[in-house]
Amino acid sequence: MKKSTISTKIKVIGILFVLLMASIVATTIYLNNKNEKDAMIVNIAGKQRMLSQNISKNIFYIYLNPKSSQQELDSSVEEFIYNLESLKGGNSLSKLKEAPNIHIDKQMLQVELLWSIFYKNIVKFKELISSNKNQEELEKIVNIIYETNPNLLYEVDALVSLHTINSEQKIKLLKNSQYFFAILILLLIIYSFLELKTMEKNALNFLEESKRVMEQDLEEPLKPIKIEAEGELIEASYMFNRFLNKINSAIIDSNSALEQSKNASIKLEEISNEFDEIINELQNKSEISKQLNRSEDIAIQTQEQLLHSGKRLNELKNELEKIILFVEKKS
């Protein structure tokens, strides 16, 4: 199984940190943006409640004062419609999306239904107040507006409550996500610490094994390093072991050379001893030769003496013969 490298572990830790930080930033920005929109929605929904009351107030005032201005009423109605479209997500200026959940969507439909009825009564009221005819119908419309306004106000309040709850849930989600990311960061820090400790342990193990090798007796082959570590350290140990193999080869060759030199020394000593014996024998032969030479000299000298003695004897014989001849002549 291929071991992961130190660089790979560092890259993985770095990538995890970058991704986690990017996720935290993106999530925080997204949720903050959503919270801002939710706050805007809550504000708009709350304003709808005020506008519905303001519309009812203006209708009652205009009913009592038919010649008064309808500008405030028209402005409130237009703003209510505009805000209602914004809450539905149909207003591009507010950049609000559709209802975030089905409960708010149902409540929006309920508000729209009540508003459509309420708005029809407003239009009819304006027509009747402008024509100044059929006071009974006008009074009936005013009473209907008076009766339906609390219902509209109640449903708008319910819509505000739902948006408020949704906003609080998102704030809670933001907090929970922050807690979640904090736990992830803590786990990543622990993981990084453990990985760094493992790398440190493997590096120290490599150094200890290297020291052990350097402290071995060079008379014997050096034992290679065997470690379980990251790819770089395994590769370094492989290169170190190759170097040790070369040293071991040199040690084996040197030991072989020493053994051969010892054998050669023994052989040389044996030859030297044999040579000494030969020299001793030669010295002994030299003495014998000297004795033989001396004997030969003595023999030669003796021979010379014998020759000289023989010569003297011959001379003595001749003298004796001469004496004998002389005696014979005398007799």
C-alpha positions as CSV (number, residue, x, y, z in Angstrom):
1,M,0.0,0.0,0.0
2,K,1.4,3.3,-1.0
3,K,2.1,5.7,1.9
4,S,0.8,9.2,1.7
5,T,3.5,11.9,1.5
6,I,4.1,14.8,3.9
7,S,3.4,17.3,1.1
8,T,0.1,15.5,0.3
9,K,-0.9,15.7,4.0
10,I,0.0,19.4,4.2
11,K,-1.9,20.1,1.0
12,V,-5.0,18.2,2.3
13,I,-4.9,20.1,5.6
14,G,-4.5,23.4,3.7
15,I,-7.3,22.6,1.3
16,L,-9.6,21.6,4.1
17,F,-8.9,24.8,6.0
18,V,-9.5,26.9,2.8
19,L,-12.7,25.1,2.0
20,L,-13.9,25.3,5.6
21,M,-13.1,29.0,5.8
22,A,-14.7,29.6,2.4
23,S,-17.8,27.7,3.5
24,I,-18.0,29.7,6.7
25,V,-17.7,33.0,4.9
26,A,-20.1,32.0,2.2
27,T,-22.7,30.7,4.7
28,T,-22.3,33.7,6.9
29,I,-22.8,36.1,4.0
30,Y,-25.7,34.1,2.6
31,L,-27.5,33.9,6.0
32,N,-26.8,37.5,6.8
33,N,-28.2,38.5,3.4
34,K,-31.3,36.3,4.1
35,N,-31.7,37.9,7.5
36,E,-31.5,41.4,6.0
37,K,-34.2,40.4,3.5
38,D,-36.2,38.8,6.3
39,A,-35.9,42.0,8.3
40,M,-37.1,43.9,5.3
41,I,-40.1,41.5,4.9
42,V,-41.0,41.8,8.6
43,N,-40.8,45.6,8.2
44,I,-43.0,45.5,5.1
45,A,-45.5,43.1,6.7
46,G,-45.6,45.3,9.8
47,K,-46.2,48.3,7.6
48,Q,-49.1,46.5,6.0
49,R,-50.8,46.4,9.4
50,M,-50.4,50.2,9.8
51,L,-51.6,50.8,6.2
52,S,-54.7,48.8,6.7
53,Q,-55.6,50.8,9.8
54,N,-54.7,54.0,8.0
55,I,-57.0,53.1,5.0
56,S,-59.9,52.4,7.4
57,K,-59.3,55.6,9.2
58,N,-59.3,57.6,6.0
59,I,-62.4,55.9,4.8
60,F,-64.3,56.8,8.0
61,Y,-62.9,60.3,7.9
62,I,-64.0,60.8,4.2
63,Y,-67.3,59.3,5.0
64,L,-67.9,61.9,7.6
65,N,-66.3,64.6,5.5
66,P,-67.2,63.8,1.9
67,K,-65.4,66.9,0.5
68,S,-62.1,66.1,2.1
69,S,-59.1,65.0,0.0
70,Q,-58.7,61.3,-0.9
71,Q,-54.9,61.7,-1.6
72,E,-53.8,60.0,1.7
73,L,-56.3,57.2,1.1
74,D,-55.1,56.6,-2.4
75,S,-51.4,56.8,-1.3
76,S,-52.0,54.2,1.4
77,V,-53.9,51.9,-1.0
78,E,-51.1,52.1,-3.6
79,E,-48.4,51.5,-1.0
80,F,-50.4,48.5,0.4
81,I,-50.7,47.0,-3.1
82,Y,-47.0,47.6,-3.8
83,N,-46.0,46.0,-0.5
84,L,-48.3,43.1,-1.1
85,E,-46.6,42.5,-4.4
86,S,-43.2,42.8,-2.7
87,L,-44.2,40.1,-0.2
88,K,-45.3,37.9,-3.0
89,G,-41.9,38.3,-4.7
90,G,-43.4,40.1,-7.7
91,N,-41.6,43.4,-7.0
92,S,-38.2,43.4,-8.6
93,L,-37.1,46.6,-6.8
94,S,-37.1,44.9,-3.4
95,K,-35.4,41.8,-4.8
96,L,-37.5,39.6,-2.5
97,K,-38.2,36.0,-3.4
98,E,-41.4,34.0,-3.0
99,A,-42.7,32.9,0.3
100,P,-40.0,30.9,2.2
101,N,-42.4,28.2,3.4
102,I,-45.8,26.8,2.8
103,H,-47.3,28.4,6.0
104,I,-46.4,31.9,4.9
105,D,-47.6,31.1,1.4
106,K,-51.0,30.0,2.7
107,Q,-51.2,33.1,4.9
108,M,-50.3,35.3,2.0
109,L,-53.2,33.8,0.0
110,Q,-55.5,34.5,2.9
111,V,-54.3,38.1,3.1
112,E,-54.7,38.5,-0.6
113,L,-58.2,37.1,-0.5
114,L,-59.3,39.4,2.3
115,W,-57.5,42.3,0.6
116,S,-59.2,41.7,-2.7
117,I,-62.6,41.9,-1.0
118,F,-61.4,44.9,1.1
119,Y,-60.1,46.6,-2.0
120,K,-63.4,46.1,-4.0
121,N,-65.2,47.7,-1.1
122,I,-62.7,50.6,-1.1
123,V,-63.3,51.2,-4.9
124,K,-67.0,51.0,-4.4
125,F,-66.8,53.4,-1.5
126,K,-64.9,55.9,-3.6
127,E,-67.4,55.6,-6.4
128,L,-70.4,56.2,-4.0
129,I,-68.7,59.0,-2.2
130,S,-67.9,60.7,-5.4
131,S,-71.4,60.4,-6.8
132,N,-72.9,61.4,-3.4
133,K,-75.9,59.1,-4.1
134,N,-77.4,56.1,-2.5
135,Q,-76.4,56.9,1.1
136,E,-77.8,53.6,2.3
137,E,-75.4,51.7,0.0
138,L,-72.6,53.9,1.1
139,E,-73.3,53.3,4.7
140,K,-73.5,49.6,4.1
141,I,-70.1,49.6,2.4
142,V,-68.6,51.6,5.3
143,N,-70.0,49.0,7.7
144,I,-68.6,46.2,5.7
145,I,-65.2,47.9,5.7
146,Y,-65.5,48.4,9.4
147,E,-66.3,44.7,9.9
148,T,-63.7,43.3,7.5
149,N,-60.9,45.6,8.6
150,P,-60.2,43.6,11.9
151,N,-60.1,40.4,9.9
152,L,-57.6,41.8,7.5
153,L,-55.6,43.3,10.4
154,Y,-55.6,39.9,12.1
155,E,-54.4,38.1,9.1
156,V,-51.7,40.7,8.4
157,D,-50.6,40.3,12.1
158,A,-50.5,36.5,11.5
159,L,-48.4,37.1,8.4
160,V,-46.0,39.3,10.4
161,S,-45.7,36.7,13.1
162,L,-44.9,34.0,10.6
163,H,-42.2,36.1,9.0
164,T,-40.8,36.9,12.4
165,I,-40.7,33.2,13.3
166,N,-39.0,32.5,10.0
167,S,-36.5,35.2,10.6
168,E,-35.8,33.9,14.1
169,Q,-35.3,30.4,12.8
170,K,-32.8,31.7,10.3
171,I,-30.9,33.5,13.0
172,K,-30.9,30.3,15.0
173,L,-29.7,28.4,11.9
174,L,-27.0,31.0,11.5
175,K,-25.9,30.4,15.1
176,N,-26.1,26.6,14.8
177,S,-24.1,26.8,11.5
178,Q,-21.5,28.9,13.3
179,Y,-21.3,26.3,16.1
180,F,-21.1,23.5,13.5
181,F,-18.3,25.2,11.7
182,A,-16.6,26.0,15.0
183,I,-16.7,22.2,15.8
184,L,-15.4,21.4,12.3
185,I,-12.5,23.9,12.8
186,L,-11.7,22.3,16.2
187,L,-11.8,18.8,14.7
188,L,-9.6,20.0,11.8
189,I,-7.2,21.6,14.2
190,I,-7.1,18.3,16.2
191,Y,-6.6,16.3,13.0
192,S,-3.8,18.7,11.9
193,F,-2.1,18.4,15.3
194,L,-2.3,14.6,15.2
195,E,-0.9,14.5,11.7
196,L,1.9,16.9,12.5
197,K,2.7,14.8,15.6
198,T,2.8,11.7,13.5
199,M,5.1,13.3,11.0
200,E,7.3,14.6,13.8
201,K,7.4,11.1,15.4
202,N,8.3,9.5,12.0
203,A,11.0,12.1,11.4
204,L,12.5,11.5,14.9
205,N,12.3,7.7,14.3
206,F,14.2,8.2,11.1
207,L,16.9,10.2,12.9
208,E,17.1,7.6,15.7
209,E,17.4,4.8,13.2
210,S,20.1,6.7,11.3
211,K,22.0,7.3,14.6
212,R,21.7,3.6,15.4
213,V,23.2,2.7,12.1
214,M,26.1,5.2,12.5
215,E,26.9,3.7,16.0
216,Q,27.1,0.1,14.7
217,D,30.4,-1.8,14.6
218,L,31.9,-1.5,11.1
219,E,33.5,-4.9,11.4
220,E,30.0,-6.4,10.6
221,P,27.6,-5.4,7.8
222,L,25.4,-2.4,8.8
223,K,21.7,-3.2,9.3
224,P,19.3,-1.2,7.1
225,I,16.7,1.1,8.3
226,K,13.1,-0.2,8.6
227,I,10.4,2.4,9.3
228,E,6.7,3.0,8.7
229,A,6.4,6.6,7.7
230,E,5.4,9.1,5.0
231,G,6.5,8.7,1.4
232,E,9.4,11.2,1.6
233,L,10.9,9.5,4.7
234,I,10.5,6.1,3.1
235,E,12.2,7.3,0.0
236,A,15.0,8.9,2.1
237,S,15.3,5.6,4.1
238,Y,15.5,3.7,0.7
239,M,18.3,6.0,-0.5
240,F,20.0,5.7,2.9
241,N,19.8,1.9,2.7
242,R,21.3,1.9,-0.8
243,F,24.2,3.9,0.7
244,L,24.4,1.4,3.5
245,N,24.5,-1.5,1.0
246,K,27.5,0.2,-0.7
247,I,29.2,0.6,2.6
248,N,28.4,-3.1,3.4
249,S,29.9,-4.1,0.1
250,A,33.0,-2.0,0.9
251,I,33.2,-3.6,4.4
252,I,32.8,-7.1,2.9
253,D,35.5,-6.4,0.3
254,S,37.8,-4.9,3.0
255,N,37.2,-7.9,5.3
256,S,37.9,-10.2,2.4
257,A,41.1,-8.2,1.6
258,L,42.1,-8.4,5.3
259,E,41.5,-12.1,5.3
260,Q,43.5,-12.5,2.2
261,S,46.2,-10.3,3.6
262,K,46.3,-12.4,6.8
263,N,46.5,-15.6,4.7
264,A,49.2,-14.0,2.6
265,S,51.0,-12.9,5.8
266,I,50.8,-16.5,7.1
267,K,52.1,-17.8,3.8
268,L,54.8,-15.2,3.8
269,E,55.7,-16.2,7.4
270,E,55.8,-19.8,6.4
271,I,58.0,-19.0,3.3
272,S,60.2,-16.8,5.6
273,N,60.6,-19.7,8.0
274,E,61.4,-22.1,5.1
275,F,63.8,-19.5,3.8
276,D,65.5,-19.3,7.2
277,E,65.8,-23.0,7.3
278,I,67.3,-23.0,3.8
279,I,69.7,-20.3,4.8
280,N,70.6,-22.3,7.9
281,E,71.1,-25.3,5.8
282,L,73.2,-23.3,3.3
283,Q,75.3,-22.0,6.2
284,N,75.8,-25.5,7.4
285,K,76.8,-26.6,3.9
286,S,79.2,-23.7,3.7
287,E,81.0,-24.9,6.9
288,I,81.2,-28.4,5.5
289,S,82.6,-27.0,2.3
290,K,85.2,-25.1,4.3
291,Q,86.1,-28.3,6.1
292,L,86.4,-30.1,2.9
293,N,88.5,-27.4,1.4
294,R,90.7,-27.5,4.5
295,S,91.0,-31.3,4.2
296,E,91.7,-30.9,0.5
297,D,94.5,-28.4,1.4
298,I,95.9,-30.8,4.0
299,A,95.7,-33.6,1.5
300,I,97.5,-31.5,-1.1
301,Q,100.0,-30.4,1.4
302,T,100.5,-34.0,2.6
303,Q,100.9,-35.1,-1.0
304,E,103.5,-32.4,-1.6
305,Q,105.2,-33.5,1.6
306,L,105.0,-37.1,0.4
307,L,106.4,-36.1,-3.0
308,H,109.2,-34.2,-1.3
309,S,109.8,-37.1,1.0
310,G,109.9,-39.5,-2.0
311,K,112.3,-37.3,-3.7
312,R,114.5,-37.1,-0.6
313,L,114.3,-40.9,-0.3
314,N,115.3,-41.3,-4.0
315,E,118.2,-39.0,-3.4
316,L,119.0,-41.0,-0.3
317,K,118.8,-44.2,-2.3
318,N,121.1,-42.8,-4.9
319,E,123.6,-41.8,-2.3
320,L,123.3,-45.3,-0.7
321,E,123.9,-46.9,-4.1
322,K,126.9,-44.7,-4.6
323,I,128.2,-45.7,-1.2
324,I,127.6,-49.4,-2.0
325,L,129.4,-49.1,-5.3
326,F,132.2,-47.3,-3.7
327,V,132.5,-49.9,-1.0
328,E,132.4,-52.7,-3.6
329,K,135.2,-51.0,-5.5
330,K,137.3,-50.7,-2.4
331,S,136.9,-54.3,-1.5
